[in-house]
Structure formats: C-alpha cells, structure tokens
Amino acid sequence: MPDDESVFSRLQYETSANLRIRARMHQHYSTNPQGWAGWVWERMAIRPRMAILEIGCGDGALWRAHAQGLPAGCSILLTDLSAGMASAAFGTLAGELLSVAVADAVALPCSSESLDLVIANHMLYHVPDRAAALREIQRVLRPGGRLCATTVGVEHMREMHHWLIAACGRPLTPAMLHLPSFTLQSGAAELSRCFADVTREDYPDSLCVPDVDPVLDYMRSMWSALMGQEETRRLKETLRRELAEQGAIRIHKESGMLVAFKGGRGA
Ligand SMILES: C[S@@+](CC[C@H](N)C(=O)[O-])C[C@H]1O[C@@H](n2cnc3c(N)ncnc32)[C@H](O)[C@@H]1O
C-alpha cells in the first residue's frame, strides 16, 4: 500500500507543470548570480568518455544548457519514475546525444559496475525505500565511481512554512508540509552506510521576490490541498504586508550537494 508521500509524489510529478512553476521562481528571483544549474554542473566535473546516469531527471533541465557541448564519447542516460517527466525530458533534449527512459530508482536499467557517475538531484527524499535505491546506485557504479546527490536543508523555504501554518490557523505536521526526509543535515550519515568519502557542499542563496503572485503560485504548486479560499486570502494579506514593509518578499534557501564514492576516491 503506497504511503501518503508516494501518492503526493506521483500526483505532483505526473507532468512537469509543478516543477516548472518552482524552477521559474528560482531562475527569476534567486540572489546568487552564479545560478544553481551552473553550480551543479561545475561539481559534476564531466570528462570525456564517462558513463553517466541521472535518476529522477525531471524535465531534463540540468542538460538543457550543455547538451550540445558535452565532452566527447560520454554515454548519458536520464531516467525518471514518471512517464510524463521522461517525456518532457525527451521533448527538451530530443536530437541530443542523451537517452531517456522511465525507471524507478530501486530498479535501474544498467549493468553492475558500469557507470562512472550517478546524479540524483532533489529526488532521493521521494523514494520510499531509499536504502534499496542507494544499494542499487552502489551496484551500478564502478569501484571509485561517484554519486552526486543534491538536496535541501532543514531551513529551506522556512518563511513559506511559517506563512502557511499561520494562514491555516493550526499546526501542520512535517508530512503535511512535505518536509523532505533526506536533507543536507541527515543525508551524509545515510550515504555513509553505503559509500565512502562523503562530503557536503552548500550553495549560498536566497529569494528576493518583488511580487506576491510568483510566491502564491509556488506555494500552490506544493500545498494546493491546504490552500482553500480563506487560507489563500490570508496568505495574500501576509505577502502584501511583507512586500510593503521590506520592499520585497525575502525567503531563505538552503540547498547543496552531497558527493560520495563507491569504495572511496580512486578505488
Ligand atoms: C523535485 S523533482 C527533481 C527533478 C530534477 N532532478 C531536478 O533537480 O530538477 C523529483 C523527481 O524525482 C522523480 N522521482 C520520484 N520518485 C522517484 C523514483 N522512485 N525513481 C525515480 N524517479 C523518481 C519525480 O518524478 C521527479 O521528476
């Protein structure tokens, strides 16, 4: 029987619409001028002839800017549990030297010890049997191969959680807020059970939004079940007040990457 979080995740990612609303807000209103995608790309350190798998690839956004300039001879497979997401990734990247497939992180369509790099960006917290997914990633990596997994920290978007709780007028459980179970704080210890040499690097950033609507759209893309008419009216009021008092709606972000090696670096 699937748990509530699996049901949420399946509905949430049936298509790329919700993910795109949130990506748009990050692209337009983030304060770090480098940009998340560029920062992640640098850390992936792709070299010629690498065999690479991205799991939970979403709409393939990570590859959009780089698909044409990939180092020579790389083989790259993007996978996602959602057929809608895989098809969006295929649509974005059709004609590029990448393959796309529908696959669950716990059953990867790759032979054992065949990959140099597995990428799991903002997705491990959605996998109900994460231990099985981590074993599967370990199986497909060659000795010395690398896992790059981005995720969020416990402070990520904390203002949105406070505003939502205030608008609902009652406490909301971590499950109702969809707080992730695999974070920058908890993830390193979890990865250390399967991998060696685990490191964490944070990407300093925040949001500074000059308008109420993008914040409301973002919140609706996550918590529409909690946002009835009255809750939405209260949220609008709060956001307008924030805007009037501070000149912008400011939101804390905490994101980063955990890097881990199968059997240690250079094994
Ligand atoms: C927050 S999105 C991240 C998408 C992309 N990696 C990014 O960083 O923009 C999470 C993605 O993980 C996928 N996903 C959830 N559970 C999964 C699973 N068990 N196996 C593979 N993909 C999964 C969802 O369909 C969704 O596309």
The ligand as an SDF file (V2000), in Angstrom:
LIG
                    3D

 27 29  0  0  0  0  0  0  0  0999 V2000
   11.9390   17.5400   -7.3200 C   0  0  0  0  0  0  0  0  0  0  0  0
   11.9230   16.6530   -8.8410 S   0  0  0  0  0  0  0  0  0  0  0  0
   13.6450   16.8680   -9.3180 C   0  0  0  0  0  0  0  0  0  0  0  0
   13.8600   16.8320  -10.7940 C   0  0  0  0  0  0  0  0  0  0  0  0
   15.2960   17.1210  -11.2470 C   0  0  0  0  0  0  0  0  0  0  0  0
   16.2280   16.1290  -10.7700 N   0  0  0  0  0  0  0  0  0  0  0  0
   15.7190   18.4880  -10.7620 C   0  0  0  0  0  0  0  0  0  0  0  0
   16.6070   18.6140   -9.9070 O   0  0  0  0  0  0  0  0  0  0  0  0
   15.1290   19.4680  -11.2670 O   0  0  0  0  0  0  0  0  0  0  0  0
   11.8920   14.9530   -8.3280 C   0  0  0  0  0  0  0  0  0  0  0  0
   11.8520   13.9740   -9.4960 C   0  0  0  0  0  0  0  0  0  0  0  0
   12.0630   12.6550   -8.9720 O   0  0  0  0  0  0  0  0  0  0  0  0
   11.1880   11.7670   -9.6350 C   0  0  0  0  0  0  0  0  0  0  0  0
   11.0120   10.5680   -8.7840 N   0  0  0  0  0  0  0  0  0  0  0  0
   10.2800   10.4400   -7.6450 C   0  0  0  0  0  0  0  0  0  0  0  0
   10.3840    9.1970   -7.1580 N   0  0  0  0  0  0  0  0  0  0  0  0
   11.2220    8.5150   -7.9840 C   0  0  0  0  0  0  0  0  0  0  0  0
   11.7190    7.1830   -8.0070 C   0  0  0  0  0  0  0  0  0  0  0  0
   11.3780    6.2880   -7.0660 N   0  0  0  0  0  0  0  0  0  0  0  0
   12.5480    6.8120   -9.0100 N   0  0  0  0  0  0  0  0  0  0  0  0
   12.8840    7.7070   -9.9920 C   0  0  0  0  0  0  0  0  0  0  0  0
   12.4380    8.9890  -10.0230 N   0  0  0  0  0  0  0  0  0  0  0  0
   11.6200    9.3890   -9.0350 C   0  0  0  0  0  0  0  0  0  0  0  0
    9.9150   12.5840   -9.8410 C   0  0  0  0  0  0  0  0  0  0  0  0
    9.0840   12.0390  -10.8460 O   0  0  0  0  0  0  0  0  0  0  0  0
   10.5090   13.9390  -10.2090 C   0  0  0  0  0  0  0  0  0  0  0  0
   10.7080   14.0850  -11.5980 O   0  0  0  0  0  0  0  0  0  0  0  0
  1  2  1  0
  2  3  1  0
  2 10  1  0
  3  4  1  0
  4  5  1  0
  5  6  1  0
  5  7  1  0
  7  8  2  0
  7  9  1  0
 10 11  1  0
 11 12  1  0
 11 26  1  0
 12 13  1  0
 13 14  1  0
 13 24  1  0
 14 15  1  0
 14 23  1  0
 15 16  2  0
 16 17  1  0
 17 18  1  0
 17 23  2  0
 18 19  1  0
 18 20  2  0
 20 21  1  0
 21 22  2  0
 22 23  1  0
 24 25  1  0
 24 26  1  0
 26 27  1  0
M  CHG  2   2   1   9  -1
M  END
$$$$
